Amino acid sequence: MLLGSSWKKKTEDIGKIYDIREKLGAGAFSEVFLAQNRCSKRLVALKCIPKKALRGKEVAVENEIAVLKKVSHPNIVALEDVHESSSHLYLAMELVTGGELFERIMERGSYTEKDASHLVGQVLGAVSYLHSLDIVHRDLKPENLLYATPFEDSKIMISDFGLSKIQEGNVLGTACGTPGYVAPELLEQKPYGKAVDVWALGVISYILLCGYPPFYDENDSELFSQILKASYEFDSPYWDDISESAKDFIRHLLERDPERRFSCEQALQHLWISGDTALDKNILSSVTEQIQKNFARTHWKRAINATSFLRHITKMGQSTEADGDEGPAEPIAQGGQQKK
């Protein structure tokens, strides 16, 4: 038995429940399709997982579903339903259509610190909510931040809870995450907690203001050495036009000592988020140039694929995109991006 009976609905023909349409993407052991519930007519991203691919991963999938079943937040992609057949597990995820974070920044006419502050504030609010439920995401990165709709005022949403964990007690111990975004205490294989998500948000905030990561090296050991020392700079000329308030905010998130690092609540109260210290100067040109140099476009293929049916859905009057999940993220491995 894969899941508790309260979580799943038995079916032998998922096609009787959903009209399954085009494929949106594929992950490590799943495929995601655009599907429409035949009763409610609601569009979803239907994640189809063969049970044979789940052997040995049952606990991880149960954990992901347990987390998603526990959360309900406007900035978190929702799990709407779970179905199980003799051969497959089906997760019906909220469909979002706005594309990935970097993709949207590249398409903007202008982009300022205020825009970055608004983005980070939304993500901070959602992560603060997760932390209030003792959930640690453990894999926050730009690829897991999706826009709900293609419209300019769209909210940002957190996806991919494949590595998330409900924290029992005060600490976690499993080393996992994505290179370049992992916190020092995690690399040291020390017990860790919610502060690892705040560190990742510090990395994301840094990238949003300059287009390249604070820690970068082709060599894993060099990359991890930089992270362990919290060794990064606000390089000229890329940071010359960025406010001191933004730099102060990042310093508090990329604090080497997790005990001294800001919590989400403290970060939300920082004036760069809650006040008016974020500048209005257009930094689009320099940021997009660095994004293009430092982040491979292959990371965006799911978003581009997911938006290929966008006009069709918009005509149908739906606000919708794929959950952006590629299965559980890889454990810590692989080098960082190149800078400049």
C-alpha atoms as a printed R data frame, in Angstrom:
    type eleno elety resid chain resno       x      y       z
1   ATOM     1    CA   MET     A     1   0.000  0.000   0.000
2   ATOM     2    CA   LEU     A     2   1.625  3.224  -1.156
3   ATOM     3    CA   LEU     A     3  -0.444  5.804   0.611
4   ATOM     4    CA   GLY     A     4  -2.969  6.033   3.381
5   ATOM     5    CA   SER     A     5  -6.522  5.497   2.173
6   ATOM     6    CA   SER     A     6  -7.551  9.016   3.182
7   ATOM     7    CA   TRP     A     7  -5.113 10.486   0.676
8   ATOM     8    CA   LYS     A     8  -5.893  8.600  -2.488
9   ATOM     9    CA   LYS     A     9  -8.838  7.757  -4.658
10  ATOM    10    CA   LYS     A    10  -8.775  4.359  -6.319
11  ATOM    11    CA   THR     A    11  -9.252  4.245 -10.065
12  ATOM    12    CA   GLU     A    12  -8.410  1.796 -12.817
13  ATOM    13    CA   ASP     A    13  -8.912  4.315 -15.631
14  ATOM    14    CA   ILE     A    14  -7.662  7.835 -14.970
15  ATOM    15    CA   GLY     A    15  -9.083  8.790 -18.381
16  ATOM    16    CA   LYS     A    16 -12.586  8.513 -16.933
17  ATOM    17    CA   ILE     A    17 -11.747 11.254 -14.423
18  ATOM    18    CA   TYR     A    18  -9.536 13.495 -16.546
19  ATOM    19    CA   ASP     A    19  -9.414 14.405 -20.208
20  ATOM    20    CA   ILE     A    20  -5.639 14.125 -20.638
21  ATOM    21    CA   ARG     A    21  -4.182 16.508 -23.203
22  ATOM    22    CA   GLU     A    22  -0.657 17.540 -24.163
23  ATOM    23    CA   LYS     A    23   2.467 16.653 -22.257
24  ATOM    24    CA   LEU     A    24   3.896 19.559 -20.295
25  ATOM    25    CA   GLY     A    25   7.124 17.976 -19.141
26  ATOM    26    CA   ALA     A    26   8.923 14.969 -17.734
27  ATOM    27    CA   GLY     A    27  10.836 14.475 -14.514
28  ATOM    28    CA   ALA     A    28  13.184 11.903 -13.063
29  ATOM    29    CA   PHE     A    29  10.407  9.336 -12.700
30  ATOM    30    CA   SER     A    30   7.223 11.061 -13.790
31  ATOM    31    CA   GLU     A    31   5.459 12.781 -16.660
32  ATOM    32    CA   VAL     A    32   3.227 15.846 -16.357
33  ATOM    33    CA   PHE     A    33   0.227 16.395 -18.627
34  ATOM    34    CA   LEU     A    34  -2.300 19.156 -19.094
35  ATOM    35    CA   ALA     A    35  -5.603 17.587 -18.036
36  ATOM    36    CA   GLN     A    36  -9.182 18.697 -17.493
37  ATOM    37    CA   ASN     A    37 -11.384 17.239 -14.788
38  ATOM    38    CA   ARG     A    38 -14.400 15.818 -16.634
39  ATOM    39    CA   CYS     A    39 -16.802 16.815 -13.846
40  ATOM    40    CA   SER     A    40 -15.575 20.215 -12.670
41  ATOM    41    CA   LYS     A    41 -13.984 21.171 -16.030
42  ATOM    42    CA   ARG     A    42 -11.017 22.511 -14.027
43  ATOM    43    CA   LEU     A    43  -7.624 22.350 -15.725
44  ATOM    44    CA   VAL     A    44  -4.784 20.763 -13.755
45  ATOM    45    CA   ALA     A    45  -1.207 19.622 -14.242
46  ATOM    46    CA   LEU     A    46  -1.522 15.844 -13.868
47  ATOM    47    CA   LYS     A    47   1.674 14.238 -12.647
48  ATOM    48    CA   CYS     A    48   1.728 10.562 -13.626
49  ATOM    49    CA   ILE     A    49   4.149  8.357 -11.694
50  ATOM    50    CA   PRO     A    50   4.567  4.652 -12.628
51  ATOM    51    CA   LYS     A    51   4.640  2.558  -9.466
52  ATOM    52    CA   LYS     A    52   7.550  0.521 -10.791
53  ATOM    53    CA   ALA     A    53   9.587  3.752 -10.886
54  ATOM    54    CA   LEU     A    54   8.713  4.373  -7.244
55  ATOM    55    CA   ARG     A    55  10.328  1.248  -5.835
56  ATOM    56    CA   GLY     A    56  12.640  2.366  -3.077
57  ATOM    57    CA   LYS     A    57  11.258  5.916  -3.254
58  ATOM    58    CA   GLU     A    58   7.902  5.298  -1.571
59  ATOM    59    CA   VAL     A    59   8.830  7.157   1.602
60  ATOM    60    CA   ALA     A    60  10.014 10.219  -0.349
61  ATOM    61    CA   VAL     A    61   6.772 10.389  -2.334
62  ATOM    62    CA   GLU     A    62   4.644  9.877   0.760
63  ATOM    63    CA   ASN     A    63   6.597 12.679   2.431
64  ATOM    64    CA   GLU     A    64   6.072 15.055  -0.511
65  ATOM    65    CA   ILE     A    65   2.335 14.362  -0.545
66  ATOM    66    CA   ALA     A    66   2.106 14.716   3.254
67  ATOM    67    CA   VAL     A    67   3.713 18.156   2.974
68  ATOM    68    CA   LEU     A    68   1.513 19.277   0.084
69  ATOM    69    CA   LYS     A    69  -1.624 18.032   1.835
70  ATOM    70    CA   LYS     A    70  -0.710 20.124   4.854
71  ATOM    71    CA   VAL     A    71  -0.241 23.448   3.049
72  ATOM    72    CA   SER     A    72  -2.643 25.984   1.602
73  ATOM    73    CA   HIS     A    73  -1.128 29.312   0.586
74  ATOM    74    CA   PRO     A    74  -1.689 31.651  -2.383
75  ATOM    75    CA   ASN     A    75   2.035 31.585  -3.243
76  ATOM    76    CA   ILE     A    76   2.424 27.791  -3.116
77  ATOM    77    CA   VAL     A    77   1.389 25.493  -5.978
78  ATOM    78    CA   ALA     A    78  -1.377 23.326  -4.539
79  ATOM    79    CA   LEU     A    79  -1.929 19.580  -4.676
80  ATOM    80    CA   GLU     A    80  -5.604 19.240  -5.582
81  ATOM    81    CA   ASP     A    81  -6.118 15.485  -5.681
82  ATOM    82    CA   VAL     A    82  -4.366 12.112  -5.490
83  ATOM    83    CA   HIS     A    83  -5.482  9.075  -7.488
84  ATOM    84    CA   GLU     A    84  -4.024  5.589  -7.545
85  ATOM    85    CA   SER     A    85  -4.417  2.757 -10.032
86  ATOM    86    CA   SER     A    86  -2.790 -0.660  -9.993
87  ATOM    87    CA   SER     A    87   0.085  0.684 -12.076
88  ATOM    88    CA   HIS     A    88   0.292  4.442 -11.405
89  ATOM    89    CA   LEU     A    89   0.058  7.210  -8.857
90  ATOM    90    CA   TYR     A    90  -1.525 10.432 -10.158
91  ATOM    91    CA   LEU     A    91  -1.063 13.839  -8.536
92  ATOM    92    CA   ALA     A    92  -3.407 16.560  -9.778
93  ATOM    93    CA   MET     A    93  -1.507 19.806  -9.246
94  ATOM    94    CA   GLU     A    94  -2.748 23.374  -9.534
95  ATOM    95    CA   LEU     A    95  -1.993 24.566 -13.060
96  ATOM    96    CA   VAL     A    96   0.001 27.761 -13.413
97  ATOM    97    CA   THR     A    97   0.811 29.420 -16.739
98  ATOM    98    CA   GLY     A    98   3.091 32.350 -16.109
99  ATOM    99    CA   GLY     A    99   6.455 30.741 -16.777
100 ATOM   100    CA   GLU     A   100   9.635 30.571 -14.752
101 ATOM   101    CA   LEU     A   101  11.174 33.477 -12.882
102 ATOM   102    CA   PHE     A   102  14.141 34.112 -15.186
103 ATOM   103    CA   GLU     A   103  12.035 33.725 -18.307
104 ATOM   104    CA   ARG     A   104   9.674 36.453 -17.135
105 ATOM   105    CA   ILE     A   105  12.466 38.827 -16.133
106 ATOM   106    CA   MET     A   106  13.979 38.433 -19.610
107 ATOM   107    CA   GLU     A   107  10.648 39.407 -21.173
108 ATOM   108    CA   ARG     A   108  10.111 42.561 -19.110
109 ATOM   109    CA   GLY     A   109  10.264 46.077 -20.475
110 ATOM   110    CA   SER     A   110  11.850 47.336 -17.262
111 ATOM   111    CA   TYR     A   111  13.026 45.826 -13.994
112 ATOM   112    CA   THR     A   112  14.007 47.547 -10.760
113 ATOM   113    CA   GLU     A   113  15.033 46.830  -7.190
114 ATOM   114    CA   LYS     A   114  11.412 47.468  -6.223
115 ATOM   115    CA   ASP     A   115  10.355 44.641  -8.535
116 ATOM   116    CA   ALA     A   116  12.962 42.335  -6.983
117 ATOM   117    CA   SER     A   117  11.873 43.372  -3.477
118 ATOM   118    CA   HIS     A   118   8.233 42.595  -4.312
119 ATOM   119    CA   LEU     A   119   9.206 39.166  -5.661
120 ATOM   120    CA   VAL     A   120  11.352 38.284  -2.663
121 ATOM   121    CA   GLY     A   121   8.661 39.517  -0.280
122 ATOM   122    CA   GLN     A   122   6.089 37.151  -1.790
123 ATOM   123    CA   VAL     A   123   8.451 34.173  -1.540
124 ATOM   124    CA   LEU     A   124   9.438 35.131   2.009
125 ATOM   125    CA   GLY     A   125   5.776 35.223   3.010
126 ATOM   126    CA   ALA     A   126   5.206 31.727   1.642
127 ATOM   127    CA   VAL     A   127   8.366 30.315   3.240
128 ATOM   128    CA   SER     A   128   7.460 31.969   6.552
129 ATOM   129    CA   TYR     A   129   4.111 30.170   6.312
130 ATOM   130    CA   LEU     A   130   5.885 26.849   5.649
131 ATOM   131    CA   HIS     A   131   8.190 27.407   8.597
132 ATOM   132    CA   SER     A   132   5.192 28.131  10.845
133 ATOM   133    CA   LEU     A   133   4.065 24.584  10.014
134 ATOM   134    CA   ASP     A   134   7.583 23.245  10.707
135 ATOM   135    CA   ILE     A   135   8.099 22.516   6.999
136 ATOM   136    CA   VAL     A   136  11.532 23.137   5.476
137 ATOM   137    CA   HIS     A   137  11.523 23.317   1.662
138 ATOM   138    CA   ARG     A   138  15.252 22.520   1.268
139 ATOM   139    CA   ASP     A   139  15.413 23.227  -2.468
140 ATOM   140    CA   LEU     A   140  14.517 26.867  -3.025
141 ATOM   141    CA   LYS     A   141  15.991 28.109  -6.314
142 ATOM   142    CA   PRO     A   142  14.833 30.243  -9.258
143 ATOM   143    CA   GLU     A   143  13.691 27.219 -11.291
144 ATOM   144    CA   ASN     A   144  11.194 26.362  -8.556
145 ATOM   145    CA   LEU     A   145   9.604 29.824  -8.624
146 ATOM   146    CA   LEU     A   146   6.786 30.094 -11.164
147 ATOM   147    CA   TYR     A   147   4.330 32.812 -12.116
148 ATOM   148    CA   ALA     A   148   0.649 31.976 -11.685
149 ATOM   149    CA   THR     A   149  -0.511 33.755 -14.865
150 ATOM   150    CA   PRO     A   150   1.037 35.455 -17.899
151 ATOM   151    CA   PHE     A   151  -0.320 38.814 -16.790
152 ATOM   152    CA   GLU     A   152   1.896 41.616 -15.527
153 ATOM   153    CA   ASP     A   153   0.415 41.608 -12.023
154 ATOM   154    CA   SER     A   154   0.809 37.843 -11.590
155 ATOM   155    CA   LYS     A   155   1.872 36.480  -8.225
156 ATOM   156    CA   ILE     A   156   4.931 34.242  -7.860
157 ATOM   157    CA   MET     A   157   4.523 30.677  -6.592
158 ATOM   158    CA   ILE     A   158   6.784 28.076  -4.984
159 ATOM   159    CA   SER     A   159   6.770 24.633  -6.600
160 ATOM   160    CA   ASP     A   160   8.590 21.296  -6.295
161 ATOM   161    CA   PHE     A   161   8.371 19.931  -2.770
162 ATOM   162    CA   GLY     A   162  10.332 16.787  -3.611
163 ATOM   163    CA   LEU     A   163  12.970 17.538  -0.969
164 ATOM   164    CA   SER     A   164  10.744 19.275   1.569
165 ATOM   165    CA   LYS     A   165  10.514 17.867   5.053
166 ATOM   166    CA   ILE     A   166   8.262 18.237   8.051
167 ATOM   167    CA   GLN     A   167  10.743 18.994  10.816
168 ATOM   168    CA   GLU     A   168  10.237 16.924  13.935
169 ATOM   169    CA   GLY     A   169  12.131 18.381  16.852
170 ATOM   170    CA   ASN     A   170  14.570 21.176  16.136
171 ATOM   171    CA   VAL     A   171  16.906 19.779  13.501
172 ATOM   172    CA   LEU     A   172  17.264 17.848  10.259
173 ATOM   173    CA   GLY     A   173  20.297 15.857   9.189
174 ATOM   174    CA   THR     A   174  20.066 14.688   5.567
175 ATOM   175    CA   ALA     A   175  22.373 16.566   3.198
176 ATOM   176    CA   CYS     A   176  20.414 17.534   0.104
177 ATOM   177    CA   GLY     A   177  19.747 20.493  -2.151
178 ATOM   178    CA   THR     A   178  21.087 22.117  -5.285
179 ATOM   179    CA   PRO     A   179  24.697 23.326  -5.673
180 ATOM   180    CA   GLY     A   180  25.117 27.047  -5.204
181 ATOM   181    CA   TYR     A   181  22.017 27.356  -3.012
182 ATOM   182    CA   VAL     A   182  22.950 25.094  -0.086
183 ATOM   183    CA   ALA     A   183  23.792 26.623   3.286
184 ATOM   184    CA   PRO     A   184  27.194 26.191   4.998
185 ATOM   185    CA   GLU     A   185  25.797 24.156   7.891
186 ATOM   186    CA   LEU     A   186  24.339 21.665   5.446
187 ATOM   187    CA   LEU     A   187  27.695 21.218   3.688
188 ATOM   188    CA   GLU     A   188  29.329 20.676   7.067
189 ATOM   189    CA   GLN     A   189  26.864 17.844   7.649
190 ATOM   190    CA   LYS     A   190  25.786 19.502  10.854
191 ATOM   191    CA   PRO     A   191  22.192 19.296  12.114
192 ATOM   192    CA   TYR     A   192  20.260 22.088  10.433
193 ATOM   193    CA   GLY     A   193  16.802 23.598  10.240
194 ATOM   194    CA   LYS     A   194  14.691 26.345   8.700
195 ATOM   195    CA   ALA     A   195  17.673 28.677   8.324
196 ATOM   196    CA   VAL     A   196  18.789 26.748   5.203
197 ATOM   197    CA   ASP     A   197  15.750 28.119   3.354
198 ATOM   198    CA   VAL     A   198  16.644 31.678   4.384
199 ATOM   199    CA   TRP     A   199  20.172 31.192   3.044
200 ATOM   200    CA   ALA     A   200  18.754 29.997  -0.289
201 ATOM   201    CA   LEU     A   201  16.537 33.096  -0.390
202 ATOM   202    CA   GLY     A   202  19.666 35.177   0.140
203 ATOM   203    CA   VAL     A   203  21.265 33.536  -2.899
204 ATOM   204    CA   ILE     A   204  18.098 34.115  -4.950
205 ATOM   205    CA   SER     A   205  17.893 37.764  -3.841
206 ATOM   206    CA   TYR     A   206  21.526 38.299  -4.846
207 ATOM   207    CA   ILE     A   207  20.917 36.799  -8.302
208 ATOM   208    CA   LEU     A   208  17.772 38.905  -8.794
209 ATOM   209    CA   LEU     A   209  19.820 42.085  -8.366
210 ATOM   210    CA   CYS     A   210  22.804 41.271 -10.583
211 ATOM   211    CA   GLY     A   211  22.003 38.214 -12.720
212 ATOM   212    CA   TYR     A   212  24.831 35.999 -11.472
213 ATOM   213    CA   PRO     A   213  25.236 33.835  -8.336
214 ATOM   214    CA   PRO     A   214  27.187 34.905  -5.250
215 ATOM   215    CA   PHE     A   215  29.037 31.578  -5.171
216 ATOM   216    CA   TYR     A   216  30.410 30.145  -8.401
217 ATOM   217    CA   ASP     A   217  33.110 27.771  -9.533
218 ATOM   218    CA   GLU     A   218  33.365 24.958 -12.062
219 ATOM   219    CA   ASN     A   219  35.013 22.860  -9.381
220 ATOM   220    CA   ASP     A   220  32.720 21.439  -6.690
221 ATOM   221    CA   SER     A   221  35.246 21.674  -3.893
222 ATOM   222    CA   GLU     A   222  36.015 25.309  -4.729
223 ATOM   223    CA   LEU     A   223  32.319 26.164  -4.902
224 ATOM   224    CA   PHE     A   224  31.655 24.526  -1.544
225 ATOM   225    CA   SER     A   225  34.719 26.202  -0.046
226 ATOM   226    CA   GLN     A   226  33.278 29.609  -0.986
227 ATOM   227    CA   ILE     A   227  29.937 28.703   0.575
228 ATOM   228    CA   LEU     A   228  31.550 27.395   3.756
229 ATOM   229    CA   LYS     A   229  33.381 30.710   4.158
230 ATOM   230    CA   ALA     A   230  30.326 32.722   3.057
231 ATOM   231    CA   SER     A   231  32.794 34.309   0.641
232 ATOM   232    CA   TYR     A   232  31.047 36.597  -1.832
233 ATOM   233    CA   GLU     A   233  31.357 40.196  -3.040
234 ATOM   234    CA   PHE     A   234  29.209 43.008  -4.373
235 ATOM   235    CA   ASP     A   235  31.318 43.411  -7.502
236 ATOM   236    CA   SER     A   236  31.702 46.666  -9.383
237 ATOM   237    CA   PRO     A   237  30.200 47.737 -11.750
238 ATOM   238    CA   TYR     A   238  27.300 45.290 -11.317
239 ATOM   239    CA   TRP     A   239  26.422 46.448  -7.804
240 ATOM   240    CA   ASP     A   240  27.294 50.138  -8.162
241 ATOM   241    CA   ASP     A   241  23.672 51.174  -8.691
242 ATOM   242    CA   ILE     A   242  22.186 48.842  -6.068
243 ATOM   243    CA   SER     A   243  21.100 50.370  -2.749
244 ATOM   244    CA   GLU     A   244  22.971 49.844   0.498
245 ATOM   245    CA   SER     A   245  19.660 48.636   1.937
246 ATOM   246    CA   ALA     A   246  19.536 45.754  -0.573
247 ATOM   247    CA   LYS     A   247  23.115 44.785   0.276
248 ATOM   248    CA   ASP     A   248  22.335 44.916   3.999
249 ATOM   249    CA   PHE     A   249  19.309 42.670   3.447
250 ATOM   250    CA   ILE     A   250  21.440 40.117   1.595
251 ATOM   251    CA   ARG     A   251  24.159 40.202   4.262
252 ATOM   252    CA   HIS     A   252  21.591 39.226   6.902
253 ATOM   253    CA   LEU     A   253  20.364 36.291   4.777
254 ATOM   254    CA   LEU     A   254  23.823 35.108   3.723
255 ATOM   255    CA   GLU     A   255  25.018 35.136   7.318
256 ATOM   256    CA   ARG     A   256  27.498 32.297   7.876
257 ATOM   257    CA   ASP     A   257  26.163 31.467  11.364
258 ATOM   258    CA   PRO     A   258  22.591 30.066  11.169
259 ATOM   259    CA   GLU     A   259  21.960 31.282  14.724
260 ATOM   260    CA   ARG     A   260  22.619 34.872  13.640
261 ATOM   261    CA   ARG     A   261  20.976 34.580  10.239
262 ATOM   262    CA   PHE     A   262  17.635 36.367   9.852
263 ATOM   263    CA   SER     A   263  14.469 34.335  10.199
264 ATOM   264    CA   CYS     A   264  11.778 34.809   7.552
265 ATOM   265    CA   GLU     A   265   9.884 37.069   9.946
266 ATOM   266    CA   GLN     A   266  12.927 39.271  10.494
267 ATOM   267    CA   ALA     A   267  13.592 39.392   6.753
268 ATOM   268    CA   LEU     A   268   9.995 40.452   6.092
269 ATOM   269    CA   GLN     A   269  10.464 43.358   8.498
270 ATOM   270    CA   HIS     A   270  13.649 44.616   6.821
271 ATOM   271    CA   LEU     A   271  13.084 48.005   5.198
272 ATOM   272    CA   TRP     A   272  14.146 46.688   1.781
273 ATOM   273    CA   ILE     A   273  11.025 44.492   1.922
274 ATOM   274    CA   SER     A   274   8.634 46.365   4.222
275 ATOM   275    CA   GLY     A   275   9.751 49.946   3.607
276 ATOM   276    CA   ASP     A   276  10.586 52.114   0.625
277 ATOM   277    CA   THR     A   277  14.373 51.741   0.443
278 ATOM   278    CA   ALA     A   278  14.368 49.621  -2.750
279 ATOM   279    CA   LEU     A   279  15.372 51.843  -5.676
280 ATOM   280    CA   ASP     A   280  13.311 52.553  -8.782
281 ATOM   281    CA   LYS     A   281  16.252 52.629 -11.193
282 ATOM   282    CA   ASN     A   282  15.885 50.333 -14.214
283 ATOM   283    CA   ILE     A   283  18.519 47.572 -13.944
284 ATOM   284    CA   LEU     A   284  16.996 45.280 -16.597
285 ATOM   285    CA   SER     A   285  19.816 45.519 -19.135
286 ATOM   286    CA   SER     A   286  22.670 44.499 -16.823
287 ATOM   287    CA   VAL     A   287  20.657 41.827 -14.993
288 ATOM   288    CA   THR     A   288  19.357 40.127 -18.139
289 ATOM   289    CA   GLU     A   289  22.805 40.197 -19.735
290 ATOM   290    CA   GLN     A   290  24.237 38.341 -16.743
291 ATOM   291    CA   ILE     A   291  21.322 35.891 -16.562
292 ATOM   292    CA   GLN     A   292  21.933 34.975 -20.200
293 ATOM   293    CA   LYS     A   293  25.629 34.414 -19.519
294 ATOM   294    CA   ASN     A   294  25.279 32.521 -16.273
295 ATOM   295    CA   PHE     A   295  22.138 30.390 -16.454
296 ATOM   296    CA   ALA     A   296  21.601 27.865 -19.229
297 ATOM   297    CA   ARG     A   297  18.395 28.265 -21.200
298 ATOM   298    CA   THR     A   298  17.844 24.520 -20.869
299 ATOM   299    CA   HIS     A   299  16.585 25.250 -17.350
300 ATOM   300    CA   TRP     A   300  13.654 27.058 -18.940
301 ATOM   301    CA   LYS     A   301  12.470 24.336 -21.304
302 ATOM   302    CA   ARG     A   302   9.636 23.245 -19.013
303 ATOM   303    CA   ALA     A   303   8.345 26.784 -18.711
304 ATOM   304    CA   ILE     A   304   8.554 27.399 -22.438
305 ATOM   305    CA   ASN     A   305   6.796 24.111 -23.101
306 ATOM   306    CA   ALA     A   306   4.170 24.894 -20.494
307 ATOM   307    CA   THR     A   307   3.400 28.268 -22.040
308 ATOM   308    CA   SER     A   308   3.027 26.777 -25.525
309 ATOM   309    CA   PHE     A   309  -0.681 26.193 -24.854
310 ATOM   310    CA   LEU     A   310  -1.117 29.507 -23.080
311 ATOM   311    CA   ARG     A   311  -3.157 31.325 -25.731
312 ATOM   312    CA   HIS     A   312  -5.489 28.368 -26.011
313 ATOM   313    CA   ILE     A   313  -6.107 28.309 -22.253
314 ATOM   314    CA   THR     A   314  -6.471 32.096 -22.006
315 ATOM   315    CA   LYS     A   315  -9.174 31.950 -24.669
316 ATOM   316    CA   MET     A   316 -10.962 29.399 -22.523
317 ATOM   317    CA   GLY     A   317 -10.945 31.926 -19.687
318 ATOM   318    CA   GLN     A   318  -8.704 29.866 -17.433
319 ATOM   319    CA   SER     A   319  -5.890 31.181 -15.260
320 ATOM   320    CA   THR     A   320  -3.367 28.501 -15.374
321 ATOM   321    CA   GLU     A   321   1.066 26.117 -15.832
322 ATOM   322    CA   ALA     A   322   2.738 22.987 -14.943
323 ATOM   323    CA   ASP     A   323   3.841 22.507 -11.379
324 ATOM   324    CA   GLY     A   324   7.350 22.680 -12.727
325 ATOM   325    CA   ASP     A   325   8.335 19.540 -10.912
326 ATOM   326    CA   GLU     A   326  11.126 17.409 -12.247
327 ATOM   327    CA   GLY     A   327  10.876 14.836  -9.527
328 ATOM   328    CA   PRO     A   328  13.074 15.085  -6.449
329 ATOM   329    CA   ALA     A   329  15.963 17.451  -7.050
330 ATOM   330    CA   GLU     A   330  19.417 15.985  -7.377
331 ATOM   331    CA   PRO     A   331  21.458 15.608  -4.200
332 ATOM   332    CA   ILE     A   332  24.396 17.943  -3.767
333 ATOM   333    CA   ALA     A   333  26.629 17.400  -6.780
334 ATOM   334    CA   GLN     A   334  27.705 19.221  -9.937
335 ATOM   335    CA   GLY     A   335  29.487 22.534 -10.145
336 ATOM   336    CA   GLY     A   336  28.146 26.061 -10.121
337 ATOM   337    CA   GLN     A   337  27.520 28.504 -12.927
338 ATOM   338    CA   GLN     A   338  30.093 30.658 -14.628
339 ATOM   339    CA   LYS     A   339  30.097 34.299 -13.751
340 ATOM   340    CA   LYS     A   340  30.344 37.160 -16.223
